[in-house]
Amino acid sequence: MAFLRFILTSLLYHYYYCLIMIKTSLTVIALLVLMGAGLTVSTIPIISATPTNATSTNATSTNASQQVIDQPHFKADLRGIQQFSPHTNASGEAYFRVLDDENIGYFVDVRNISGVSSAIITYWDGSFPDREIIPLRLAPLEGVASGEVSSGTGEGTFGVSNFSERGPVERSIGDFVKNALDGNIYLKITTVQSPLGEIAGKLVPQVE
């Protein structure tokens, strides 16, 4: 009887393991299909064909930026960084969508924050320090008056051609997506009072 119970338990374990692996594989395949050859400028509106550090603007109701928000490929929930700002009241969300084989659109919305100094796409695998991939320009948020708690948004695009040649991620959408699926890509917001990072969030795939 004990042997039979062991066999049944083993079968159930492998059954659930297979289900989890199938779901994970489908998510990866779906993302790779989205960012593959079929993902063209003609099928997905482009926010801007400009690389990172192009001027960002306040959120608008354009179809392109709305699609980044409504149909993101990745989302990051921004919360206080335990090591540097565990008690911050700041929070936010960020949305990312692959636009073509070289550019990714983003939309960032933060609340209860002051003195924003930078927004950085970074690689972090649990070791210290994290490694910068590319900075984002959030003009409406940069330099929010110190001591004045505020909210704001920023949006734009960044291109893989601007990734550091010696950075942790290859200069390709495929490698960026792979590292994001591995759970190693974060958005970090730094402030005057927390220069090492006040809030951050992991890019999590949003494929249904």
Secondary structure, DSSP 4 states (H G I P E B T S, - for coil): -HHHHHHHHHHHHHHHHHHHHHHHHHHHHHHHHHTSTT--TTTS--S-S--TTSPPB-----HHHHHHHHS-SEEEEEEE-TTT-TT---EEEEEEEE-SSSEEEEEEEEEEE--EEEEEEEE-SSSSS-EEEEEE--TTTTTPPTT--EEEEEEEEEEGGGS-TTSSS-SSHHHHHHHHHTT-EEEEEEESS-TT-SEEEE-EE---
